[in-house]
Structures are given as structure tokens and as C-alpha cells.
Amino acid sequence: MTYKYRYIRRELYEANPAKRLKSFRSPSEMSRLIRWPLWVMGIGGICLTVYLLWLLFTMPQSPLVPVLSVIVLFLSLAASFSREKLFYHLPAREKELAEQQRDYIEYLAGIRAVLIKHGIDGSEKLRKLKAECETLLKAREEKYARFHRVIIDMLISVPVAALITGLIYQDSGVVPVATASVLLLGLLVFGLAKLFSKIDYYSDGYFKDQNLLDAISEVEYAGWPFGAPGGTRTDGEEAQAADEVRAV
């Protein structure tokens, strides 16, 4: 990791230009935006899900379990595939989208200000920064992917195969209880490995690398001042655009 990369990653995280885009709706905004069908489906779906979980733990053989499962699934699919006009007041929704677009433009301006401050004022430098970011993230992913594959192969795949063999061939000498215990141990180790990788993701600052990579991707989509979408700028045009941003 180069020092320049470290400085850019830190400042972009501290500046947090995406904070407005990541903000949640306030209760008053939700009351103005959401129509009654979504309120009914949302509250009803939550209540039915809680009741279904209670039944699964207390009366798993209840005939209501499959019925409630189908209803919850239907509500989930209906909420996913329905048009916005069914769930939102369109004038309020259009106003919200316009505000989000303004926040997005401010987000891009914040990213570019940080990049140009640290000398990333051209497409070639941006590509180098992105390559370093992708290299760090890829190295981490490959490290944990190898570790997870070893756990799956040794403590999950082999016991599953042995358990199936023991169930099919009763005289094979395989003890199903012991094999199932090894399988459960493998699942536990795999879960702990996933948890450790997630802790490492945040404790070692890899989330900052992902934040930087997302920001670079947004700038590449927008183009300016590192080259317009569908084309490229000359070095002189990029330098002029960078000077304009510095002046602002």
C-alpha cells in the first residue's frame, strides 16, 4: 500500500461525501411519501412473520404454518414486483428523487475534490489508484476464499459424503452419529471463520478500501473531469478541468 493511497483512502472516508445519500427517511417524510397499501403490507407482513416464527418454535406441526408461509412469501413478492405508483404518492416521490439527484452531484463533487487535492487529476492516475485498490481487496478475498475452501472440503464435504454412504449402506461401518457430529463441527468452524473474516474486514480497514473503490467507480461513470463517458480527454483538457475544480 503506497502512502498516497493511504492518504486518499483516509481523507475520503473522513470527508464521507456520501453521507446524505446514505441517510434514512424521517417518520414525517415516510408519512408524506408512502400510501396506505404499503403500510398495510409492511405492518401485516411483520406481524405475520413474528407469528409464524412463534408457531415454528412452539407448534411446528400446526396447519397454519404452510398457510402463513405462503402469505408472507406472496406479500414479499408483491412488494418487490409492484410499481411505485401503487405504494408512493408520486409528487412526493418525484421530489425525493430530485433531492437524491442533487445529493448525488454533491457526492461526485466531494469525491473529485479529495482526488484532485492529492494529485489524482487525470484518467491514468485514476486507473493506477483503482488498480491498487482492487489488488488489496482481491488479495484479501483470495486469502479467505482458500481458507473457506479448506474448511468446506475437509469438515463439510467429506462428512456429508460419509453420512450419505452410511445411510445408504448400513453395513459400511460408518457411524452416522459420529459423522453428523463432525459435520456440525465443520459448520460451526465455517461460521466462526465467516465471522472472523467479517471482523477482520472492519478491524483492518478493508471497508475503507471498498468505499474508495465505489467512489472511483462513480467518478468513472460520471466521466468529468477524467474524460467524458464514451470518450477520453487529452492531458491538456484534463489539466484544465482539474484547474477549474481547484478554483471552485
N, C-alpha and C positions, 0 to 999 in steps of 0.2 A: 504494500500500500504506500503510494507516494504521499509526501507531505501536502502537496497541493490538493490531492484528492481528499485527504483527511480534513483540510480546512474547509473545502467546499461542502463536504458532507455535513460537517458540524454546523456551519452557518445556515445552510438550507433547513436543517432540522430545527434550529433555534428560531429562525425567522418564521417558519411554519406558514408559508403563503396560502396553504390550502385550508386554513382553519375555518373560513367562512363556508367553504364547500362541504366540509365535514360536519357542520353544525346540524343539530336536530330541530325539528319543528317545535314551536312552543304550543301549549294547550290552546291558546287563543287562535293561533294560526291553523291548527287542526280543526277547530270548530268552524272556522270560516271556509276551509277547503274541502273537507270530507262530507259527502252526502250520507243520508241515513242507511242505504243498503250496505255500505262498507262497515259502518258502526255495528249493524246487526250481525253481519257475518263475522266480524272480528271478535266481538264480545261473545257471541254464541259459540264460535269455534274454540275460544279459550276455555269457556265453561265446559263444553263437551269433552275437550281433551283432558282436562283435570278429572272429570267424572270417569272417563274411560281408563285413565291410569289408576284411579282408585279401584275400579272394578277388576282390573288386571291383577292387582295385588291382593284383593280381598275375595273376589268371586270370579276367578278366571274362566269358569265354565258357564257363566251367565249368558243367556241368549242375546243379551243387549250388546255384548262385546263386538260381534261382527257387524251389527246394525250401526252402532256408533262409529266404528272404524270406517265404514263406507260413507257415512255422513261427513265425518271430518275430512276424508280424502276428497269428497265432492266439493266441499267448501274451499279447500286449498286449491283445487284445480280451477274452480270458478273465479277465485280471486286472481289467479295467475293469468287466465286467458281472456278475461273480460276487458272491454275498452274503458279508457279513463273516464269517458263521459258518463258512465254508469255510477262511478264512485266519487267523482270530483265535481265541484262547481267549476265549470270551465273558465269563467272570468278570473276567479281566484287562482286557478291552476296556471293560466297564461301569465298572470302577474308573477307567480312564483318562478316560472321558467325564465322569464325576462331577468329577474333578480339573480338567478343562478348563472345566467349567461354573463352578466356584469361581474359577478364574483369570479367566474372562470377567467375573464380577461385580466382581472386584478391578480389572479393566481399566476397566470403566464408572465405578467409584468414583474411580479416578485421573484419568480424563478430566474428570469433573464437578468434582473438587477444583480442577483447573487453571482451568477455565472460570469457576467461581464466584469464585475468587481474583482474577480480572481483571474481575469485574463482569458476566459473562455469566450472569445469574440469571433469565432469562425467555425464552420462546419467540421473542419479537420480536427480541431481541438476538441470539439464536442464528441466526435467519434472516438477519440482516444480516451476521453473521460468515461464514455459509455462502455468501452471495451474493458477498462479497468474495473468498473462496477460489476459488469457481467462475469468477469473472471473470478472475482471474490465470491459472488453468490453461487456460481457454478461449482467452485471448489468445495464450498460448504455442503451443497446439495449432494455432490458425489460422495463425500465422506460419509454422510449419514445414510445415503442410499446403499452403500456397500455394507454398512453395519446392520441395517434393517434386513437386507437380503440374507445375511448370515443367520440372523435370528429366525427368519421365516423358514429357511432351508433346514436348519438343524433342530429347532424346537417346535415347529408347527407342521411343516410339510411331512417330515418323516413320521412323527406321531400320528398324524391323520391317516397316512397310508397304512401304518401298522394297525391302527384301530379298525380301519375298514377290513383289512385282512383278517384280523381276529374275529370280527363279527361274521364274516362270510365263511371262514374256515375255523370252526370251533376247535378242531384238534391241532391247530397250527402252533400251539404253545405260547401264543401271545396272550398276555393278561390284559383284558380291556380296561380294568380299573386303573392299573399302573400306567397304561398308555394314555388314558384320559387325564391322569394326574400330570404327566409330562406335558400334554397338550395345554392344559390350564396354566402350567408354569410358563410355557412358551408365550401364551397370550399375555400373561402378566408381565413378563420381561419385555415383550414388544410394546405394551402400553407404557411401561416405565421409560423405554428408550424414546418413544414418541414424546413423552412429557419432558425428558431431559433435553431433547433436540429443540423443543419449543422454548424452554428456559434459556438454553444457550443462544437461541435466535435473538432474544431480547437482552440477555446479560452481556453478550459480546458486541452488541450494536448492529447486528445484521439488518434489523428493521430500518436503520438509517440508510443502509446501502439500498434496500428496496425502495425507500422513499425517494432517494436520489435517482434511481433508475426510472421510476414512474414519472418524475419531473422531467427528465431528459426526453422520455417518450412523448410527453405532452408538447414539449418545445419542438420536437421533430415534426409532430403532426401539424402544428401551427405554422412552422416554417420560419417566419421572421423572428430575429434578424439573422438567421443562419441559412438562408436560402428559402425561396418560396416553394410551396407544395407543387410537386410535379416538375421542378427545375432546380437549378443551382445558381448561386451568385458568384461573381468574381470576388477576388480578395479585396479589391477596392470598394466594391459595393458593401461587403460585409463590414469593412472597417468604418465606412461612412455610417452604416446603420448602428454600429456599436457606439460611435461618437454621439449620435442622436440620443441614444438611450442614456449615456452618461450625462448629457446635457440636461435631460429631463430629471 
